[in-house]
Amino acid sequence: MSAITTMKSIKVQINNKEVTVSKLPLGKYAKILAALDKLPEKVSGLDKVSEDKLFSLLPKMIADSFPELLKIISIASDVPVEELSNEYGLDDVTLLLKGIFEVNDFDSVRKNIQGLLGKKPRAARKTGSKE
C-alpha cells in the first residue's frame, strides 16, 4: 500500500488579498455533506462531476441555490458568507473553488472510497467446470 502526502493549504490571491484554503478536516466534510443535503434537486450529483464540469455549472448553481452554495463555500474556505456574498465576484469564487479542489484532491478521495466499497476488479472465476 502506498500513500502520497498532499499539501495542507494553498494561498489564493483574491481582490489583492491572500486567502489561505486549508485541507478539510473530517468535521468540515460532515458540515459540507449536511449543507449539500439541503441543496435543491437541480444540483444533486455533484460528487460525480469533474472539476471542469463544476466550473461550467457554477452560474446555474449560484442562481438556483445561492444561500446554500455560499454556506458550503464558506465552510470549505473559512471565508465568511457575508464576505462571499458582498465582496466576491464569480471569477473570485471560481478561483476559491479551484483552490479548495486542489488542496483537497477530491478525485483521489472519490477513487479511494470506490476502492473501499469494493469497486475493485474481482478475481477471475474458474470457467469450464460444470458444478
VENDA-V813355 format. One record per helix or strand. SS is the DSSP state (@ for helix, = for strand). FROM is the first residue (numbers start at 0). TO is the last residue. If there is no record, write none. Layout:
# VENDA-V813355
ss->SS from->FROM to->TO
ss->SS from->FROM to->TO
This chain:
# VENDA-V813355
ss->= from->8 to->13
ss->= from->16 to->21
ss->@ from->25 to->36
ss->@ from->40 to->42
ss->@ from->45 to->47
ss->@ from->50 to->76
ss->@ from->80 to->86
ss->@ from->89 to->103
ss->@ from->105 to->115
